[in-house]
């Protein structure tokens, strides 16, 4: 297990997980976030897409240890002033 701090939607979130766990599972299962969504689990459908340092990545295909050094933005983080983003 690794103690990591993820910056998600501008907020620091500490997690204690296996460093090889896919980011998607940490976001949904460990942090109980509704977004991103699980789709194919193979990085093909795009349902799990997040921004990692302003670059779109499939969160089902990236280990949480690789994402721990960057800024993660989910679809919820794109909202402004309480208004959802059109995406």
N, C-alpha and C positions, 0 to 999 in steps of 0.2 A: 504494500500500500504506500501511496505517496500523498503527502500533504501539499496541495497546490492551491493557489489563489487565482481564480479566473476573473477577468474583468468583463462583465456581461452587461451590455446596455448602460455603460458608465458606472456600474456598481461592482465593487470587489466582493467576490463570493468564494469563501474558503471551502474546499472539498477534500475529503480523504478517500481516495479511490486508487485502483490499480492504474499506473501510468499509461498502460496500453489500451485502456477502455476507450471505445469510440466516444468522441465528444457528444454525439447525439444522445447516447445512453446516460451520460452524466447530466446533460441539460434536462432530459425528460424524467429519468428515474431518480437520480440523486437530488437534483434541485427542484423537481416536480413542476417544471415549466410546461406550458401547453404548446409552445412553439419553440423550436421547429417541429414539424410533423415527421413521423416515420412513414416511409413509402416502401421502396423496394429493398432497402438495406444494402444495395450494391453501388450506390453513388451514381445511378443512371437517371432516376426520375426527377430529382431536384427538390422533392418535398422537404428535405432536411437542410436545404441551403441556408447558410448564415454568412455574414461578412466577417472575415478575420483580417484585421488591419486593412479594411476597405477593399478586400478581395473576396469574391464569392467562392466559397468552398462547400463541399458536401460534408456535413458534420458526421455522417455515418461512416465516412472513410478516413477520418483524421483522428489520430490518438489524442486524448486530452492533454498529454504532456507537450505535444507540439503547439497546442492552442494556448497553453498557460502563459506564454510570454507575450501574447498579443491582446488586442482589443476585439472582443466578440460582440457583434450586433445581430440580434434576432429581428424578425419582422415586428415584434412589439417595440423594439428600440428605435424603429423608424418613425413612430408616431411623434407628433409635435403638438404641444398645448392641448393634450387630451384627445386629439383628433387622429384617427387611424390613418396610416399611409395608404394611398390608393393601391399599392401592390397587394 
